[in-house]
Amino acid sequence: MKQTLLLMILFTLSFASLKNIYSFEAEFTQNITDEKNKVLTYNGHLIAAKPLYAMWQYTKPVKKDIYINARNVTIIEPEIEQVIVKRIESKFDFFSIVEHAKEIKKDVYEAYYKESKFTIISKNNFIESISYLDEFDNKVQILFTNQKQNIEIDNSIFVPRIPLEFDVIRD
């Protein structure tokens, strides 16, 4: 679970131009392929800004909002009226990792964190996809569309809005 959260944070920051980016917004499709080639597909919307703010809004197949800041990941699951708040244990600069990704061929970059390799594909200075193997050896690919970068974003959007009737679990 910890690696999944770290990878989610890395996705949050692995977008648009690999250099000099301070904000990003896009629609996304996340495909997860298991060892039996079964594919799970998720869709949603992502908004992120430096230094370490992100909001992933999953819309299909279930609704879920994930808020990330330098200290916590907050997962709001409206269908079960539950919120999970987890502390981020690892402190490192994800934007720096992405900015230092190495171009291995035209528009294809590799970035590493711990033992994970991320393949980043760009086109016209926008990230089109990010691929990696998760902690369960599932192939994960995130495809971005309708990307906007370096736009002004009000940081209040990154504050989770938790309904009072939801159960809150702190981990």
Secondary structure, DSSP 8 states (H G I E B T S, - for coil): -HHHHHHHHHHHHS-S-SSS--EEEEEEEEEEE-TT--EEEEEEEEEEETTTEEEEEEEESS-EEEEE-SSEEEEEEGGGTEEEEEE------HHHHHHT-EEEETTEEEEEETTEEEEEEEETTEEEEEEEE-TTS-EEEEEEEEEEES----GGGGS----TTSEEEE-
